[in-house]
Amino acid sequence: MDLPFDVLKDMVSQLSEAELDELRQCIESRQVGRRKGKWRTAAKQQAEDADDLIDWEFVEYAKREADFSVTLEEVRAILVKVPDSLSAAVIAERADEGLQVINPEIP
């Protein structure tokens, strides 16, 4: 919602001390630190944290080794031939590693 600055200023000037303090706390909770003179919002911090989880070395390796001549249909045809359930194997591996299994039921 966009408000003209004068309208926002008038609205803020009508707030009580308690309401101003609550507003200040809300604003500060969204600002998690300074970087290069700019405030980072919580959303931007979360994006940076997620970016840290990406294995960029592997991404570069995958780009180099990718074979774009392989089609999705070819991959599916190969995966159909895999014995047992691939999802069951992944769930079992995650359980062995102590990771949370979101959907333990396998069709």
N, CA and C atoms as a LAMMPS dump frame, in Angstrom:
ITEM: TIMESTEP
0
ITEM: NUMBER OF ATOMS
321
ITEM: BOX BOUNDS ff ff ff
-5.0000000000000000e+02 5.0000000000000000e+02
-5.0000000000000000e+02 5.0000000000000000e+02
-5.0000000000000000e+02 5.0000000000000000e+02
ITEM: ATOMS id mol type element x y z
1 1 1 N 0.848 -1.162 0
2 1 2 C 0 0 0
3 1 3 C 0.894 1.225 0
4 2 1 N 0.723 2.081 -0.973
5 2 2 C 1.505 3.299 -1.074
6 2 3 C 0.707 4.473 -0.502
7 3 1 N 1.368 5.216 0.374
8 3 2 C 0.756 6.413 0.959
9 3 3 C 1.626 7.611 0.648
10 4 1 N 0.997 8.74 0.355
11 4 2 C 1.801 9.955 0.214
12 4 3 C 2.487 10.245 1.547
13 5 1 N 3.673 10.813 1.483
14 5 2 C 4.45 11.051 2.692
15 5 3 C 3.697 11.921 3.696
16 6 1 N 3.012 12.951 3.23
17 6 2 C 2.274 13.834 4.145
18 6 3 C 1.194 13.073 4.903
19 7 1 N 0.504 12.165 4.225
20 7 2 C -0.533 11.368 4.886
21 7 3 C 0.1 10.467 5.937
22 8 1 N 1.202 9.825 5.588
23 8 2 C 1.899 8.966 6.534
24 8 3 C 2.383 9.761 7.738
25 9 1 N 2.946 10.936 7.485
26 9 2 C 3.44 11.788 8.571
27 9 3 C 2.3 12.18 9.504
28 10 1 N 1.153 12.536 8.95
29 10 2 C 0.001 12.894 9.78
30 10 3 C -0.472 11.71 10.605
31 11 1 N -0.476 10.524 10.013
32 11 2 C -0.914 9.324 10.731
33 11 3 C 0.038 9.021 11.893
34 12 1 N 1.325 9.101 11.637
35 12 2 C 2.312 8.808 12.677
36 12 3 C 2.242 9.838 13.794
37 13 1 N 1.987 11.076 13.465
38 13 2 C 1.933 12.134 14.494
39 13 3 C 0.758 11.943 15.445
40 14 1 N -0.224 11.142 15.06
41 14 2 C -1.39 10.905 15.906
42 14 3 C -1.228 9.682 16.809
43 15 1 N -0.124 8.983 16.682
44 15 2 C 0.099 7.781 17.492
45 15 3 C 0.511 8.155 18.911
46 16 1 N 0.105 7.315 19.862
47 16 2 C 0.526 7.496 21.252
48 16 3 C 1.976 7.053 21.398
49 17 1 N 2.574 7.327 22.559
50 17 2 C 3.953 6.901 22.82
51 17 3 C 4.084 5.383 22.714
52 18 1 N 3.114 4.671 23.273
53 18 2 C 3.156 3.203 23.234
54 18 3 C 3.066 2.701 21.793
55 19 1 N 2.187 3.32 21.009
56 19 2 C 2.041 2.909 19.619
57 19 3 C 3.295 3.232 18.814
58 20 1 N 3.913 4.377 19.101
59 20 2 C 5.164 4.729 18.426
60 20 3 C 6.267 3.732 18.765
61 21 1 N 6.327 3.341 20.031
62 21 2 C 7.329 2.368 20.454
63 21 3 C 7.096 1.025 19.763
64 22 1 N 5.835 0.603 19.656
65 22 2 C 5.508 -0.645 18.978
66 22 3 C 5.884 -0.578 17.493
67 23 1 N 5.625 0.567 16.87
68 23 2 C 5.99 0.77 15.471
69 23 3 C 7.509 0.711 15.295
70 24 1 N 8.235 1.365 16.205
71 24 2 C 9.696 1.355 16.143
72 24 3 C 10.233 -0.072 16.268
73 25 1 N 9.693 -0.841 17.215
74 25 2 C 10.138 -2.228 17.398
75 25 3 C 9.854 -3.076 16.159
76 26 1 N 8.704 -2.843 15.543
77 26 2 C 8.348 -3.576 14.328
78 26 3 C 9.336 -3.258 13.212
79 27 1 N 9.653 -1.993 13.048
80 27 2 C 10.597 -1.58 11.999
81 27 3 C 11.979 -2.155 12.275
82 28 1 N 12.419 -2.069 13.53
83 28 2 C 13.749 -2.577 13.875
84 28 3 C 13.843 -4.085 13.706
85 29 1 N 12.752 -4.81 13.948
86 29 2 C 12.792 -6.264 13.802
87 29 3 C 12.953 -6.665 12.348
88 30 1 N 12.579 -5.783 11.433
89 30 2 C 12.718 -6.064 10.004
90 30 3 C 14.1 -5.674 9.49
91 31 1 N 14.86 -4.998 10.292
92 31 2 C 16.197 -4.582 9.899
93 31 3 C 17.193 -5.381 10.721
94 32 1 N 17.878 -6.304 10.093
95 32 2 C 18.718 -7.231 10.839
96 32 3 C 20.195 -6.872 10.828
97 33 1 N 20.566 -5.83 10.172
98 33 2 C 21.971 -5.447 10.192
99 33 3 C 22.299 -4.458 9.097
100 34 1 N 23.489 -3.944 9.146
101 34 2 C 23.931 -2.999 8.121
102 34 3 C 24.962 -3.662 7.225
103 35 1 N 24.89 -3.331 5.962
104 35 2 C 25.882 -3.833 5.012
105 35 3 C 26.049 -2.78 3.927
106 36 1 N 27.246 -2.299 3.774
107 36 2 C 27.547 -1.268 2.788
108 36 3 C 26.644 -0.056 2.942
109 37 1 N 26.352 0.281 4.198
110 37 2 C 25.571 1.484 4.464
111 37 3 C 24.09 1.353 4.215
112 38 1 N 23.606 0.165 3.847
113 38 2 C 22.183 -0.019 3.593
114 38 3 C 21.641 -1.051 4.571
115 39 1 N 20.412 -0.845 4.999
116 39 2 C 19.776 -1.805 5.904
117 39 3 C 19.372 -3.034 5.119
118 40 1 N 19.605 -4.182 5.712
119 40 2 C 19.143 -5.426 5.112
120 40 3 C 17.844 -5.82 5.794
121 41 1 N 16.851 -6.132 5.051
122 41 2 C 15.603 -6.6 5.634
123 41 3 C 15.744 -8.076 5.983
124 42 1 N 14.824 -8.563 6.782
125 42 2 C 14.852 -9.976 7.162
126 42 3 C 14.727 -10.86 5.927
127 43 1 N 13.904 -10.462 4.968
128 43 2 C 13.739 -11.264 3.747
129 43 3 C 15.046 -11.336 2.965
130 44 1 N 15.751 -10.213 2.877
131 44 2 C 17.016 -10.209 2.146
132 44 3 C 18.046 -11.076 2.879
133 45 1 N 18.036 -11.023 4.203
134 45 2 C 18.95 -11.853 4.983
135 45 3 C 18.65 -13.327 4.75
136 46 1 N 17.365 -13.7 4.696
137 46 2 C 16.996 -15.088 4.454
138 46 3 C 17.465 -15.534 3.073
139 47 1 N 17.349 -14.649 2.095
140 47 2 C 17.811 -14.987 0.744
141 47 3 C 19.317 -15.206 0.732
142 48 1 N 20.055 -14.37 1.461
143 48 2 C 21.503 -14.538 1.535
144 48 3 C 21.864 -15.827 2.251
145 49 1 N 21.116 -16.157 3.311
146 49 2 C 21.365 -17.404 4.031
147 49 3 C 21.109 -18.608 3.13
148 50 1 N 20.033 -18.554 2.346
149 50 2 C 19.721 -19.652 1.426
150 50 3 C 20.81 -19.775 0.371
151 51 1 N 21.318 -18.638 -0.083
152 51 2 C 22.383 -18.64 -1.083
153 51 3 C 23.634 -19.335 -0.543
154 52 1 N 23.873 -19.209 0.761
155 52 2 C 25.03 -19.86 1.377
156 52 3 C 24.908 -21.381 1.348
157 53 1 N 23.696 -21.909 1.207
158 53 2 C 23.483 -23.355 1.204
159 53 3 C 23.772 -23.989 -0.149
160 54 1 N 23.904 -23.178 -1.171
161 54 2 C 24.128 -23.708 -2.521
162 54 3 C 25.597 -24.062 -2.695
163 55 1 N 25.84 -25.248 -3.194
164 55 2 C 27.202 -25.71 -3.473
165 55 3 C 27.577 -25.211 -4.861
166 56 1 N 28.155 -24.005 -4.928
167 56 2 C 28.454 -23.374 -6.203
168 56 3 C 29.507 -24.132 -6.997
169 57 1 N 30.394 -24.817 -6.309
170 57 2 C 31.394 -25.624 -7.011
171 57 3 C 30.708 -26.762 -7.775
172 58 1 N 29.724 -27.387 -7.128
173 58 2 C 28.986 -28.454 -7.807
174 58 3 C 28.15 -27.892 -8.957
175 59 1 N 27.554 -26.722 -8.771
176 59 2 C 26.771 -26.109 -9.843
177 59 3 C 27.642 -25.896 -11.073
178 60 1 N 28.857 -25.394 -10.873
179 60 2 C 29.767 -25.192 -12.002
180 60 3 C 30.158 -26.515 -12.645
181 61 1 N 30.4 -27.54 -11.812
182 61 2 C 30.715 -28.871 -12.328
183 61 3 C 29.555 -29.401 -13.181
184 62 1 N 28.33 -29.263 -12.668
185 62 2 C 27.16 -29.751 -13.394
186 62 3 C 26.998 -29.016 -14.724
187 63 1 N 27.275 -27.728 -14.732
188 63 2 C 27.192 -26.968 -15.992
189 63 3 C 28.207 -27.485 -17.017
190 64 1 N 29.41 -27.789 -16.537
191 64 2 C 30.449 -28.283 -17.453
192 64 3 C 30.108 -29.668 -17.982
193 65 1 N 29.557 -30.518 -17.133
194 65 2 C 29.326 -31.916 -17.484
195 65 3 C 27.949 -32.182 -18.087
196 66 1 N 27.093 -31.186 -18.123
197 66 2 C 25.726 -31.382 -18.599
198 66 3 C 25.715 -31.829 -20.057
199 67 1 N 24.808 -32.759 -20.346
200 67 2 C 24.624 -33.222 -21.72
201 67 3 C 23.207 -32.83 -22.126
202 68 1 N 23.099 -31.724 -22.834
203 68 2 C 21.796 -31.187 -23.187
204 68 3 C 21.118 -31.966 -24.315
205 69 1 N 21.805 -32.965 -24.845
206 69 2 C 21.174 -33.779 -25.881
207 69 3 C 20.233 -34.818 -25.27
208 70 1 N 20.347 -35.069 -23.962
209 70 2 C 19.493 -36.038 -23.286
210 70 3 C 18.137 -35.382 -23.018
211 71 1 N 17.08 -36.076 -23.415
212 71 2 C 15.732 -35.531 -23.235
213 71 3 C 15.112 -36.039 -21.943
214 72 1 N 14.075 -35.356 -21.512
215 72 2 C 13.343 -35.773 -20.315
216 72 3 C 12.731 -37.154 -20.514
217 73 1 N 12.261 -37.424 -21.699
218 73 2 C 11.675 -38.74 -21.991
219 73 3 C 12.715 -39.849 -21.835
220 74 1 N 13.955 -39.595 -22.264
221 74 2 C 15.023 -40.589 -22.114
222 74 3 C 15.339 -40.84 -20.642
223 75 1 N 15.354 -39.771 -19.86
224 75 2 C 15.617 -39.92 -18.425
225 75 3 C 14.508 -40.733 -17.775
226 76 1 N 13.267 -40.415 -18.099
227 76 2 C 12.142 -41.167 -17.539
228 76 3 C 12.2 -42.642 -17.944
229 77 1 N 12.564 -42.909 -19.183
230 77 2 C 12.652 -44.293 -19.653
231 77 3 C 13.708 -45.071 -18.872
232 78 1 N 14.8 -44.411 -18.542
233 78 2 C 15.862 -45.069 -17.766
234 78 3 C 15.42 -45.271 -16.316
235 79 1 N 14.784 -44.252 -15.727
236 79 2 C 14.363 -44.348 -14.326
237 79 3 C 13.294 -45.412 -14.107
238 80 1 N 12.463 -45.66 -15.111
239 80 2 C 11.43 -46.691 -14.994
240 80 3 C 12.069 -48.056 -14.792
241 81 1 N 13.258 -48.263 -15.326
242 81 2 C 13.942 -49.556 -15.246
243 81 3 C 14.65 -49.776 -13.905
244 82 1 N 14.727 -48.735 -13.079
245 82 2 C 15.392 -48.87 -11.782
246 82 3 C 14.522 -49.751 -10.886
247 83 1 N 15.112 -50.831 -10.324
248 83 2 C 14.312 -51.717 -9.474
249 83 3 C 13.962 -51.037 -8.146
250 84 1 N 12.9 -51.523 -7.546
251 84 2 C 12.41 -51.006 -6.269
252 84 3 C 11.943 -49.556 -6.427
253 85 1 N 11.77 -48.918 -5.317
254 85 2 C 11.247 -47.555 -5.32
255 85 3 C 12.371 -46.573 -5.019
256 86 1 N 12.602 -45.658 -5.939
257 86 2 C 13.628 -44.646 -5.728
258 86 3 C 13.266 -43.768 -4.533
259 87 1 N 11.98 -43.428 -4.41
260 87 2 C 11.567 -42.586 -3.286
261 87 3 C 11.771 -43.318 -1.961
262 88 1 N 11.547 -44.623 -1.939
263 88 2 C 11.774 -45.4 -0.713
264 88 3 C 13.251 -45.377 -0.341
265 89 1 N 14.114 -45.457 -1.335
266 89 2 C 15.557 -45.419 -1.075
267 89 3 C 15.964 -44.056 -0.522
268 90 1 N 15.415 -42.989 -1.076
269 90 2 C 15.737 -41.636 -0.593
270 90 3 C 15.24 -41.452 0.831
271 91 1 N 14.006 -41.888 1.107
272 91 2 C 13.453 -41.753 2.458
273 91 3 C 14.276 -42.551 3.458
274 92 1 N 14.669 -43.766 3.093
275 92 2 C 15.481 -44.593 3.988
276 92 3 C 16.833 -43.94 4.252
277 93 1 N 17.439 -43.381 3.211
278 93 2 C 18.731 -42.72 3.378
279 93 3 C 18.607 -41.508 4.295
280 94 1 N 17.555 -40.737 4.116
281 94 2 C 17.342 -39.571 4.981
282 94 3 C 17.113 -39.989 6.426
283 95 1 N 16.356 -41.06 6.616
284 95 2 C 16.101 -41.549 7.961
285 95 3 C 17.404 -42.006 8.618
286 96 1 N 18.266 -42.68 7.837
287 96 2 C 19.563 -43.134 8.354
288 96 3 C 20.432 -41.952 8.77
289 97 1 N 20.296 -40.846 8.053
290 97 2 C 21.089 -39.66 8.359
291 97 3 C 20.449 -38.792 9.438
292 98 1 N 19.291 -39.223 9.941
293 98 2 C 18.621 -38.471 10.989
294 98 3 C 17.874 -37.256 10.477
295 99 1 N 17.597 -37.218 9.182
296 99 2 C 16.857 -36.096 8.606
297 99 3 C 15.363 -36.36 8.717
298 100 1 N 14.608 -35.276 8.806
299 100 2 C 13.163 -35.398 8.923
300 100 3 C 12.58 -35.899 7.611
301 101 1 N 11.703 -36.88 7.716
302 101 2 C 11.013 -37.409 6.553
303 101 3 C 9.645 -36.75 6.505
304 102 1 N 9.402 -35.973 5.459
305 102 2 C 8.165 -35.207 5.371
306 102 3 C 6.976 -36.103 5.049
307 103 1 N 7.128 -37.008 4.089
308 103 2 C 6.039 -37.89 3.687
309 103 3 C 6.532 -39.329 3.681
310 104 1 N 6.409 -40.023 4.814
311 104 2 C 6.966 -41.361 4.903
312 104 3 C 6.152 -42.421 4.151
313 105 1 N 4.932 -42.092 3.716
314 105 2 C 4.124 -43.081 3.015
315 105 3 C 4.513 -43.146 1.554
316 106 1 N 4.76 -44.351 1.109
317 106 2 C 5.177 -44.571 -0.286
318 106 3 C 4.102 -45.417 -0.96
319 107 1 N 3.637 -44.969 -2.138
320 107 2 C 2.608 -45.771 -2.824
321 107 3 C 3.16 -47.097 -3.303
